[in-house]
Amino acid sequence: MADEIEALRREIERKSLELESLKNLFALKEKEYKASNSRSAASNSPNVVKPEKKERLTKDEILRYSRQLILSEIGVKGQMKLCNASVLVVGAGGLGCPVAQYLAAAGVGCIGIVDYDTVEISNLHRQVLHTESRVNTSKAESIKIQIQQLNSSVSCIPYSTQLSSGNAYLLNDACILAGKPLVSGSALRFEGQLTVYNHDGGPCYRCLFPKPPPPESVGNCSDNGVLGPVPGVIGTLQALEAIKIIKMLIYDALEGRFLTIKLRPRQSNCAICGDNPSIIKLMDYELFCGASATDKTPSLEILQKQQRISVQEYKRFIDECSPHILLDVREPVELEICSLPVESLNIPLRVLHSPDQQDVLMQAILNLADNEKKLSTVNVYVLCKQGNDSQKAVKLLRETMLDGNTNKLLRSEDDFLQYENKQAVPYTSTQVDVVFKDIAGGLYAWAKHIDDNFPSILRISLHLCRRTEACLIQEIVPSKPKDLISEEKFLSCHHGIKLEERCKNMFSLVKDKHEHAWVIMKIEDKQAVVVKETHGKLESRTDVEKNRKLFGEMLQKVEELGGPCYILFDFIYEQSSGSSKDKPIYIYWCDDDTVGVKEKMMYAATNNELKKQCDGFVPYEMHDKDDFNFKFVSDDLKGKDRQ
């Protein structure tokens, strides 16, 4: 009997091992079957249509991306580049998950995901876009589901297929051949690496590693392990580098440097962890910090009620065409996103204290009083996003632009509040009555009470200020298509600057007919853009040295003419391959160190209109003599060729 029992026990063990083996085989075959089906579905699916190129941001997109839109390094133009960009993410694992997540969140318009594998339970500690419910499903499809839930406006294309040569050399070579940069990342154990290859003249992977290492020296997460947050950090940095490349950002905050800081030791007199702590229980931290635990901006009340007007009152001023000055104290990048449908003077709050900026405001006040002879009082309404900065601005202007304090020859509205029956002083060039008020609630209140579609409006910007300079913005919001104003009339109604027909023709003569090597245009008598100097045809369309000399002659002529100008140049440069290439360029030149504010404003405003003629030209704005040279342009064009 004992022998029979032992024989049965051994048979059960054998059958158990056989069953376990069959289960493993079944799981493997099922995984291969699902992967095969996914690949088949991907190969048999109709061609995915890439989203159409965006021409403008919608109201919802402005709200979604508002926190990065207000970054001057991004702005509307940068966000448009992101929305119209395409990125291929190879690998939907620990690195691919944060890459795809942050690219989608940033608004990259089209994201492709390549991965042949399916989700396993062991992936979830680091591959944070996958879930328990999607174990054994395609990783590429899993990420697509998650991205669609995060940002439905992003097109995500899954490719459930394996790159048969699946290594860095394949990706490197494909990117070189396609002329695309490669943002490469890796993570293993407690370490990670990030490198950008084939970008802006930089090396490729083969430049650094001509020969692959021995296969046995290459580790993987299955064998060597990885701490979950490590690929999270590297993947996030990969997304950051991709965004920088799309937008071509170069600024200190994104140098990709990590700084190790040694913390000071524990303090024996610390209020909570010291030797004799005074804090032994939780406290009211909002009271302690003086602020609530929120990132929302509270509304301030700095001004008296009579020193403010509502958006409804201001709307009536607009409808009645009452003469006034609208002072917008937001940053230029915010102004680019949206503005009210009236002409405005833009002086950011951070520079409003500057005498130069206040001189610009004073001149605008005097001009309005001069144009409106019967105007006894000039109303200046100050606008910002929420109504906080505008109050600060009004307070500042009341304190600094009184004639008794600054000799700026202005009187404040205090006189009006104290002496309601006083007679208005006739206007002279030395004295004007001024009322400063802020628009309560700012643009938030305008969007809530006046315009439901704000900020999705038709707007035409004449000039967005550069650095800390003030600028004038012309806004036109037609109620009907027939109200649209022609470009020439539009220019005339604001600055009175017209573009001569000969100037318009020059763009075609340089780019298409190549009848001029270069053309210099300037604003004459504050009325029209005119051609000042031209040079005949290029003797050779391949001679880079001859072109370099012509550029030097053009620079000499610009110096002789003096002041700002607009330049068309039939530029020839040597490509990385050694061959020459012809590319017409447009240059707006203005030396910031020698040109006055008013002249800058006039030229900068007209520059935005001239750039509309620049189809086929590479535009440049140059404000520094060190950049105004042949080598700078040549190197820049070479870099653009490599992108």
Phi and psi in degrees as a GROMACS rama.xvg file:
@    title "Ramachandran Plot"
@    xaxis  label "Phi"
@    yaxis  label "Psi"
@TYPE xy
-61.0823  -38.126  ALA-2
-65.8459  -38.6957  ASP-3
-63.5975  -42.6495  GLU-4
-62.0323  -44.2998  ILE-5
-63.6336  -38.8709  GLU-6
-64.9112  -41.4547  ALA-7
-64.431  -39.5291  LEU-8
-61.7445  -44.071  ARG-9
-64.0319  -37.9188  ARG-10
-65.1434  -40.0124  GLU-11
-62.8872  -43.6801  ILE-12
-59.7663  -43.5327  GLU-13
-63.4386  -45.3336  ARG-14
-64.6679  -36.1675  LYS-15
-64.7729  -43.5472  SER-16
-63.9067  -40.0696  LEU-17
-64.2594  -41.9619  GLU-18
-63.3988  -41.4193  LEU-19
-64.213  -39.1899  GLU-20
-64.2849  -41.5921  SER-21
-64.6149  -38.0654  LEU-22
-62.2316  -44.46  LYS-23
-63.547  -42.0851  ASN-24
-63.5952  -40.3756  LEU-25
-63.1472  -44.1749  PHE-26
-62.5757  -40.2689  ALA-27
-65.2632  -46.8907  LEU-28
-63.5906  -39.0233  LYS-29
-63.9072  -40.0385  GLU-30
-64.5693  -44.2319  LYS-31
-64.2783  -37.6606  GLU-32
-64.9892  -43.9122  TYR-33
-66.2542  -41.0758  LYS-34
-64.3902  -41.0449  ALA-35
-63.0988  -41.8489  SER-36
-63.868  -38.9736  ASN-37
-64.8265  -42.2417  SER-38
-65.8866  -40.6586  ARG-39
-64.1767  -41.3745  SER-40
-64.6086  -38.6494  ALA-41
-67.0836  -39.7631  ALA-42
-74.6638  -28.8843  SER-43
-92.3602  -7.49743  ASN-44
-72.9446  153.362  SER-45
-64.5257  156.459  PRO-46
-57.9371  131.521  ASN-47
-77.9593  129.353  VAL-48
-85.4068  124.531  VAL-49
-67.7315  138.377  LYS-50
-55.3695  145.686  PRO-51
-63.785  149.842  GLU-52
-66.0675  131.519  LYS-53
-77.539  141.888  LYS-54
-105.548  -21.1962  GLU-55
-158.745  162.537  ARG-56
-91.0371  142.404  LEU-57
-81.8392  169.364  THR-58
-59.6555  -43.7713  LYS-59
-64.7538  -37.1521  ASP-60
-68.7049  -38.1095  GLU-61
-62.3694  -40.3331  ILE-62
-66.9958  -45.8472  LEU-63
-59.8896  -45.6409  ARG-64
-99.8027  17.1713  TYR-65
-59.3109  -34.2302  SER-66
-70.2262  -26.4575  ARG-67
-98.2099  -19.7076  GLN-68
-64.1558  -33.0308  LEU-69
-79.25  -3.30549  ILE-70
-77.2843  123.855  LEU-71
-61.4293  -27.0587  SER-72
-74.2002  -15.8979  GLU-73
-104.469  -76.0323  ILE-74
63.3244  -173.608  GLY-75
-65.4368  -44.2483  VAL-76
-62.9535  -40.9748  LYS-77
-65.8568  -39.8689  GLY-78
-66.2133  -36.2845  GLN-79
-62.754  -39.486  MET-80
-62.5731  -41.2864  LYS-81
-64.2351  -44.944  LEU-82
-65.0522  -27.5292  CYS-83
-98.6073  7.16377  ASN-84
-91.9201  158.601  ALA-85
-128.313  135.773  SER-86
-132.265  133.616  VAL-87
-102.171  120.761  LEU-88
-101.689  114.456  VAL-89
-97.1048  110.097  VAL-90
106.776  123.096  GLY-91
-112.987  39.2176  ALA-92
-105.634  -138.168  GLY-93
-62.2989  -32.9256  GLY-94
-87.1934  -44.9472  LEU-95
-62.9255  -32.0657  GLY-96
-62.3694  -55.6555  CYS-97
-66.58  -31.8964  PRO-98
-60.3199  -53.4186  VAL-99
-63.1343  -39.7388  ALA-100
-62.5415  -48.0026  GLN-101
-77.6218  -29.9284  TYR-102
-66.8918  -42.2875  LEU-103
-65.7346  -41.6395  ALA-104
-63.9986  -35.3633  ALA-105
-74.3708  -15.8729  ALA-106
100.131  17.1091  GLY-107
-60.7656  124.794  VAL-108
-65.6929  -37.9023  GLY-109
-136.482  122.938  CYS-110
-125.505  121.076  ILE-111
-97.1148  140.308  GLY-112
-122.474  119.466  ILE-113
-110.613  119.624  VAL-114
-166.873  129.046  ASP-115
-86.8838  -15.2783  TYR-116
-85.6489  168.183  ASP-117
-112.7  160.551  THR-118
-71.6419  132.239  VAL-119
-119.525  157.101  GLU-120
-61.8304  -30.3032  ILE-121
-74.4027  -9.691  SER-122
-80.1426  -24.3964  ASN-123
-70.9276  -16.249  LEU-124
-73.303  -14.7744  HIS-125
-134.526  -22.283  ARG-126
-96.7329  82.0751  GLN-127
-79.2122  -4.33087  VAL-128
-87.8112  -15.4712  LEU-129
-87.7093  158.674  HIS-130
-132.775  166.339  THR-131
-59.3689  -36.8655  GLU-132
-69.5026  -14.3724  SER-133
-110.434  19.7534  ARG-134
-62.0454  137.877  VAL-135
76.5228  6.75052  ASN-136
-101.589  164.385  THR-137
-60.9306  132.598  SER-138
-63.9869  -39.438  LYS-139
-63.2233  -42.6703  ALA-140
-67.9227  -36.1189  GLU-141
-62.3538  -43.9561  SER-142
-66.8748  -37.4918  ILE-143
-58.7149  -43.8809  LYS-144
-59.1155  -44.5743  ILE-145
-69.0004  -40.0816  GLN-146
-65.6357  -39.3364  ILE-147
-64.2281  -30.9291  GLN-148
-76.3605  -29.6219  GLN-149
-78.5123  -46.7519  LEU-150
-148.156  97.3934  ASN-151
-70.3038  -14.7197  SER-152
-80.2783  -11.0123  SER-153
-87.397  133.969  VAL-154
-88.4085  120.145  SER-155
-115.5  122.954  CYS-156
-114.161  110.498  ILE-157
-84.4289  138.824  PRO-158
-123.501  96.2389  TYR-159
-84.1701  71.6937  SER-160
-144.268  160.428  THR-161
-105.989  134.559  GLN-162
-79.9085  107.459  LEU-163
-60.4435  -30.3706  SER-164
-92.2163  18.0042  SER-165
-36.9878  71.7821  GLY-166
-146.505  -178.821  ASN-167
-64.0822  -29.7703  ALA-168
-67.5831  -40.7918  TYR-169
-60.3488  -49.739  LEU-170
-63.1378  -42.9325  LEU-171
-59.0398  -49.7155  ASN-172
-66.3435  -39.452  ASP-173
-62.7696  -40.7277  ALA-174
-67.5836  -38.5487  CYS-175
-63.0854  -46.323  ILE-176
-66.5327  -32.8013  LEU-177
-89.2335  -6.32317  ALA-178
70.4062  34.3996  GLY-179
-116.932  147.588  LYS-180
-75.2594  153.878  PRO-181
-119.64  118.831  LEU-182
-99.0839  105.435  VAL-183
-104.869  134.364  SER-184
-135.36  154.905  GLY-185
-150.51  152.783  SER-186
-148.407  134.874  ALA-187
-154.576  134.037  LEU-188
55.8577  -113.631  ARG-189
-110.292  13.9506  PHE-190
-126.392  156.842  GLU-191
-146.56  158.207  GLY-192
-133.742  147.922  GLN-193
-140.792  128.197  LEU-194
-142.534  142.869  THR-195
-109.271  119.996  VAL-196
-108.42  154.06  TYR-197
56.5609  45.4931  ASN-198
-132.336  127.885  HIS-199
53.9287  44.1235  ASP-200
83.5915  3.46216  GLY-201
-78.674  173.027  GLY-202
-75.007  164.248  PRO-203
-103.623  178.971  CYS-204
-63.1634  -38.3195  TYR-205
-69.0912  -26.3604  ARG-206
-61.4757  -37.5683  CYS-207
-87.3753  -35.4067  LEU-208
-131.444  81.5696  PHE-209
-61.481  -32.9826  PRO-210
-120.929  139.829  LYS-211
-70.2356  150.971  PRO-212
-73.4287  165.839  PRO-213
-58.6631  137.764  PRO-214
-54.4865  -35.5838  PRO-215
-70.3877  -14.7245  GLU-216
-88.8638  -6.42017  SER-217
-94.5076  116.517  VAL-218
-88.8633  168.542  GLY-219
-142.127  167.759  ASN-220
-66.0196  -32.2897  CYS-221
-64.0212  -38.7356  SER-222
-91.0066  -37.3978  ASP-223
-104.794  -16.9245  ASN-224
83.4728  164.167  GLY-225
-159.005  139.773  VAL-226
-81.2861  125.977  LEU-227
-46.299  -49.0126  GLY-228
-65.1114  -19.8442  PRO-229
-63.1586  -54.2715  VAL-230
-63.8252  -26.0516  PRO-231
-62.6365  -43.6868  GLY-232
-65.3282  -48.6018  VAL-233
-65.1282  -42.0549  ILE-234
-63.1458  -39.5228  GLY-235
-63.0064  -40.909  THR-236
-66.819  -33.7991  LEU-237
-62.3347  -43.7817  GLN-238
-61.4356  -40.315  ALA-239
-62.8388  -44.1129  LEU-240
-64.2651  -39.0073  GLU-241
-62.5918  -42.3108  ALA-242
-64.2312  -40.7325  ILE-243
-61.0166  -41.893  LYS-244
-66.7173  -43.1868  ILE-245
-59.8835  -43.7987  ILE-246
-90.9905  -10.8884  LYS-247
57.9369  48.6186  MET-248
-81.8201  139.411  LEU-249
-137.948  97.0615  ILE-250
-152.674  157.877  TYR-251
-57.4852  -35.8825  ASP-252
-64.667  -16.7319  ALA-253
-117.56  33.6869  LEU-254
-74.1338  -12.9166  GLU-255
78.0262  23.6354  GLY-256
-95.6429  142.628  ARG-257
-112.469  134.726  PHE-258
-113.032  124.674  LEU-259
-91.4466  123.059  THR-260
-115.747  129.536  ILE-261
-85.4366  120.42  LYS-262
-77.8353  148.06  LEU-263
-68.7651  156.608  ARG-264
-70.0242  170.222  PRO-265
-55.4995  139.128  ARG-266
-95.2174  125.184  GLN-267
-66.4075  -20.8425  SER-268
-101.81  17.2452  ASN-269
-61.2903  142.277  CYS-270
-68.7685  -20.1089  ALA-271
-122.996  -29.5756  ILE-272
-115.809  6.74972  CYS-273
-75.4192  -174.683  GLY-274
-68.8696  -33.1458  ASP-275
-128.066  75.7936  ASN-276
-66.315  140.239  PRO-277
-96.112  -16.7928  SER-278
-102.762  115.874  ILE-279
-120.995  1.52001  ILE-280
-154.108  165.273  LYS-281
-64.8785  150.664  LEU-282
-124.587  -177.38  MET-283
-81.4003  98.0202  ASP-284
-76.7416  -24.7806  TYR-285
-67.4655  -39.663  GLU-286
-67.882  -41.6305  LEU-287
-63.4938  -41.9797  PHE-288
-86.9862  -14.3792  CYS-289
74.5006  17.5288  GLY-290
-157.395  152.438  ALA-291
-81.5508  162.847  SER-292
-81.2825  72.9718  ALA-293
-152.474  154.358  THR-294
-99.9235  9.23332  ASP-295
-77.5941  143.108  LYS-296
-84.7275  120.774  THR-297
-72.22  153.035  PRO-298
-82.6747  132.217  SER-299
-95.7887  156.133  LEU-300
-130.05  90.3886  GLU-301
-101.001  -37.6178  ILE-302
-97.3868  158.873  LEU-303
-74.0017  160.266  GLN-304
-58.2841  -38.4228  LYS-305
-74.0287  -7.76562  GLN-306
-96.6996  10.388  GLN-307
-131.691  156.46  ARG-308
-129.008  152.935  ILE-309
-82.3743  165.773  SER-310
-66.1416  -30.61  VAL-311
-65.747  -41.4224  GLN-312
-65.1059  -40.7688  GLU-313
-67.2648  -36.1437  TYR-314
-59.9044  -38.3944  LYS-315
-64.669  -38.2819  ARG-316
-59.0669  -42.3332  PHE-317
-65.6777  -47.4909  ILE-318
-61.6082  -34.5411  ASP-319
-85.8691  -0.912516  GLU-320
55.966  37.6574  CYS-321
-71.1255  129.246  SER-322
-61.9942  131.65  PRO-323
-166.391  174.573  HIS-324
-118.251  128.02  ILE-325
-99.8003  115.152  LEU-326
-102.196  111.442  LEU-327
-95.9421  116.393  ASP-328
-101.467  17.3856  VAL-329
-79.6628  169.115  ARG-330
-73.7871  153.275  GLU-331
-54.658  -37.3307  PRO-332
-66.2179  -31.9436  VAL-333
-72.3083  -36.3859  GLU-334
-63.702  -33.2709  LEU-335
-67.2224  -28.2971  GLU-336
-71.9767  -47.1182  ILE-337
-163.426  154.111  CYS-338
-150.603  161.604  SER-339
-74.1122  156.734  LEU-340
-79.3685  48.3163  PRO-341
-143.67  162.787  VAL-342
-67.5978  136.697  GLU-343
-137.781  155.871  SER-344
-103.893  123.442  LEU-345
-104.232  110.617  ASN-346
-131.691  106.24  ILE-347
-56.7757  146.043  PRO-348
-55.824  -35.6267  LEU-349
-65.2057  -18.3724  ARG-350
-119.375  8.18119  VAL-351
-66.8813  -22.8563  LEU-352
-74.6345  -14.9063  HIS-353
-66.0281  132.84  SER-354
-57.1375  -36.9132  PRO-355
-63.0125  -43.4175  ASP-356
-69.1585  -37.2105  GLN-357
-69.2563  -29.5372  GLN-358
-63.8232  -39.1355  ASP-359
-61.7809  -44.7839  VAL-360
-63.4281  -43.321  LEU-361
-62.1629  -39.7221  MET-362
-65.3302  -37.9722  GLN-363
-63.6774  -39.2493  ALA-364
-64.1379  -46.9447  ILE-365
-63.5269  -39.2824  LEU-366
-63.8972  -41.9388  ASN-367
-64.8583  -43.4718  LEU-368
-64.2075  -35.0884  ALA-369
-70.6693  -39.5278  ASP-370
-71.7789  -34.4705  ASN-371
-103.932  86.3572  GLU-372
-59.584  -31.2941  LYS-373
-88.8689  4.14166  LYS-374
-82.2554  112.096  LEU-375
-86.9769  -22.9838  SER-376
-136.881  134.844  THR-377
-99.512  119.904  VAL-378
-90.6926  126.813  ASN-379
-115.488  114.184  VAL-380
-104.132  130.46  TYR-381
-106.748  133.519  VAL-382
-126.081  142.645  LEU-383
-144.136  -165.614  CYS-384
-73.5656  -45.0542  LYS-385
-122.554  -12.5634  GLN-386
101.648  7.49979  GLY-387
-91.8429  -54.3025  ASN-388
-63.8159  -32.6368  ASP-389
-64.9347  -35.9205  SER-390
-66.5481  -42.5749  GLN-391
-60.3416  -39.6239  LYS-392
-65.7705  -43.7528  ALA-393
-61.6126  -43.578  VAL-394
-60.0268  -44.0424  LYS-395
-63.6179  -45.1674  LEU-396
-66.2561  -37.9376  LEU-397
-64.3818  -33.9496  ARG-398
-81.4505  -28.1612  GLU-399
-110.102  -13.9448  THR-400
-112.637  23.3534  MET-401
-84.0771  138.398  LEU-402
-63.699  -25.0881  ASP-403
-72.8661  -22.235  GLY-404
-101.287  -33.613  ASN-405
-125.442  -1.01169  THR-406
59.0835  28.9777  ASN-407
-88.1184  5.40686  LYS-408
63.6627  33.556  LEU-409
-123.557  145.805  LEU-410
-111.528  145.711  ARG-411
-89.2985  177.019  SER-412
-76.5803  -6.01931  GLU-413
-57.3353  -37.5065  ASP-414
-59.7476  -36.8409  ASP-415
-70.2682  -37.9179  PHE-416
-67.8371  -32.5705  LEU-417
-87.5804  -32.6659  GLN-418
-128.044  81.4125  TYR-419
-66.6904  -28.0678  GLU-420
-96.4383  6.36116  ASN-421
-70.2112  151.184  LYS-422
-80.1088  141.959  GLN-423
-67.501  138.313  ALA-424
-80.9881  127.636  VAL-425
-54.5509  144.608  PRO-426
-68.173  133.664  TYR-427
-133.183  173.631  THR-428
-72.8116  -4.16394  SER-429
-116.736  -3.91549  THR-430
-150.689  129.205  GLN-431
-143.175  139.875  VAL-432
-85.8299  132.406  ASP-433
-131.262  139.868  VAL-434
-119.687  120.637  VAL-435
-101.485  125.07  PHE-436
-139.865  151.415  LYS-437
-103.14  155.699  ASP-438
-91.3695  108.905  ILE-439
-61.6431  132.408  ALA-440
83.7655  -13.8415  GLY-441
55.8735  -147.017  GLY-442
-67.6368  -28.8696  LEU-443
-59.5983  -46.2534  TYR-444
-66.7561  -36.9892  ALA-445
-61.7384  -44.7419  TRP-446
-66.3377  -33.1865  ALA-447
-79.3222  -39.1916  LYS-448
-109.25  -19.9341  HIS-449
-114.199  -50.2642  ILE-450
-130.193  104.653  ASP-451
-64.9233  -26.5053  ASP-452
-88.8055  -4.62997  ASN-453
-65.3107  137.49  PHE-454
-96.5483  19.0922  PRO-455
-80.3089  80.9204  SER-456
-130.47  160.764  ILE-457
-78.6579  123.584  LEU-458
-142.148  145.537  ARG-459
-123.559  116.815  ILE-460
-97.74  126.336  SER-461
-79.5078  -35.6368  LEU-462
-160.434  131.471  HIS-463
-105.811  125.886  LEU-464
-67.5053  148.863  CYS-465
-105.833  135.353  ARG-466
55.605  -119.344  ARG-467
-110.6  16.8639  THR-468
-81.6323  149.962  GLU-469
-80.341  155.423  ALA-470
-149.098  161.709  CYS-471
-104.749  135.479  LEU-472
-116.418  124.694  ILE-473
-99.0953  122.024  GLN-474
-112.852  131.831  GLU-475
-127.678  119.169  ILE-476
-122.315  90.7916  VAL-477
-69.5392  140.541  PRO-478
-78.5411  -26.9011  SER-479
-138.238  157.098  LYS-480
-55.5771  -32.7777  PRO-481
-66.7096  -17.9981  LYS-482
-81.25  -5.86108  ASP-483
-59.4686  136.154  LEU-484
-100.214  138.628  ILE-485
-64.1238  155.901  SER-486
-59.341  -42.5654  GLU-487
-65.3477  -44.069  GLU-488
-66.0318  -35.6898  LYS-489
-60.8003  -45.6036  PHE-490
-63.5348  -43.2056  LEU-491
-65.2251  -37.0011  SER-492
-70.8131  -15.746  CYS-493
-107.739  -68.3426  HIS-494
-98.2803  -13.0846  HIS-495
74.1257  14.2421  GLY-496
-92.7965  120.985  ILE-497
-108.81  157.406  LYS-498
-106.443  112.528  LEU-499
-58.0369  147.299  GLU-500
-59.2029  -35.6185  GLU-501
-62.4505  -36.988  ARG-502
-64.1831  -43.1671  CYS-503
-60.4885  -39.8299  LYS-504
-66.9078  -27.9465  ASN-505
-61.8543  -32.6315  MET-506
-60.4381  -42.8129  PHE-507
-72.6546  -37.2569  SER-508
-65.9772  -30.2529  LEU-509
-83.7029  -46.3249  VAL-510
-79.948  -47.2271  LYS-511
-93.858  -46.0219  ASP-512
-96.455  -12.9111  LYS-513
53.0946  41.3182  HIS-514
-88.2205  -10.7991  GLU-515
-135.261  134.497  HIS-516
-71.795  -38.6745  ALA-517
-155.27  157.26  TRP-518
-138.012  135.318  VAL-519
-115.902  127.699  ILE-520
-122.423  144.842  MET-521
-138.73  164.426  LYS-522
-87.2801  127.281  ILE-523
-110.727  126.833  GLU-524
55.1409  29.0759  ASP-525
56.7357  26.6101  LYS-526
-122.841  -41.1563  GLN-527
-149.779  150.906  ALA-528
-84.4875  124.904  VAL-529
-127.385  157.486  VAL-530
-81.149  124.468  VAL-531
-101.129  -40.3797  LYS-532
-145.101  145.292  GLU-533
-138.994  160.974  THR-534
-128.766  146.466  HIS-535
-67.1131  -169.962  GLY-536
-62.6842  155.649  LYS-537
-69.4387  135.284  LEU-538
-71.5942  -30.1904  GLU-539
-141.451  137.041  SER-540
-95.0771  9.4981  ARG-541
-128.674  -7.07063  THR-542
-84.9101  99.158  ASP-543
-67.6905  -40.7665  VAL-544
-64.2018  -39.7364  GLU-545
-63.7333  -39.529  LYS-546
-65.6912  -36.0015  ASN-547
-63.4097  -41.073  ARG-548
-65.7232  -40.0296  LYS-549
-63.2726  -37.0099  LEU-550
-63.1335  -41.362  PHE-551
-62.4888  -40.4621  GLY-552
-64.336  -39.3765  GLU-553
-62.6168  -43.5898  MET-554
-60.6985  -39.9502  LEU-555
-63.4511  -41.0505  GLN-556
-67.7964  -37.8805  LYS-557
-60.5993  -41.7661  VAL-558
-65.4092  -39.1162  GLU-559
-65.105  -40.7582  GLU-560
-69.5185  -35.5319  LEU-561
74.5117  155.737  GLY-562
75.0592  -176.618  GLY-563
-69.2529  160.161  PRO-564
-163.919  170.814  CYS-565
-119.446  135.203  TYR-566
-128.329  134.673  ILE-567
-110.2  132.741  LEU-568
-140.456  128.997  PHE-569
-83.7122  91.7413  ASP-570
-90.7743  135.118  PHE-571
-122.381  130.505  ILE-572
-141.048  162.062  TYR-573
-92.1022  125.734  GLU-574
-78.5327  169.301  GLN-575
-60.4709  -29.002  SER-576
-74.0621  -12.0275  SER-577
100.986  -16.1385  GLY-578
-82.8212  159.295  SER-579
-94.8752  155.586  SER-580
-141.312  143.377  LYS-581
-105.238  129.593  ASP-582
-146.515  118.575  LYS-583
-71.2346  138.82  PRO-584
-125.765  153.001  ILE-585
-119.996  130.22  TYR-586
-124.209  126.799  ILE-587
-99.8524  114.773  TYR-588
-108.486  128.027  TRP-589
-152.568  114.37  CYS-590
-78.7284  108.395  ASP-591
-62.3129  -24.8567  ASP-592
-79.97  -16.739  ASP-593
-122.051  -11.2952  THR-594
-101.002  136.435  VAL-595
-71.8242  164.623  GLY-596
-61.6794  -45.8531  VAL-597
-63.8348  -41.67  LYS-598
-66.5355  -38.8821  GLU-599
-59.2966  -45.8505  LYS-600
-60.0084  -43.0569  MET-601
-65.3135  -47.1059  MET-602
-69.8861  -40.5043  TYR-603
-65.9249  -40.1063  ALA-604
-63.4606  -44.0516  ALA-605
-69.5987  -29.2591  THR-606
-58.76  -41.8522  ASN-607
-61.3332  -32.0706  ASN-608
-77.5478  -38.1291  GLU-609
-63.7116  -35.0353  LEU-610
-63.4894  -20.0349  LYS-611
-68.755  -18.6187  LYS-612
-87.844  -2.08674  GLN-613
-91.0569  26.11  CYS-614
-61.096  121.594  ASP-615
94.3217  -10.0219  GLY-616
-97.8503  149.952  PHE-617
-91.9963  115.378  VAL-618
-85.916  143.845  PRO-619
-134.341  144.501  TYR-620
-117.291  122.528  GLU-621
-123.253  128.692  MET-622
-127.852  4.29615  HIS-623
-132.875  128.003  ASP-624
-60.9534  -28.1257  LYS-625
-65.0163  -27.615  ASP-626
-91.5025  -15.2586  ASP-627
-85.9324  74.2151  PHE-628
-152.802  165.44  ASN-629
-63.3666  -42.0961  PHE-630
-63.9098  -40.3798  LYS-631
-59.9095  -47.9418  PHE-632
-66.3976  -43.3777  VAL-633
-60.4741  -46.8361  SER-634
-63.5541  -38.4708  ASP-635
-65.8714  -41.9252  ASP-636
-66.8781  -36.8877  LEU-637
-61.254  -43.6029  LYS-638
-61.8159  -39.3786  GLY-639
-65.5115  -34.6214  LYS-640
-62.7502  -34.0365  ASP-641
-79.6536  -14.5871  ARG-642
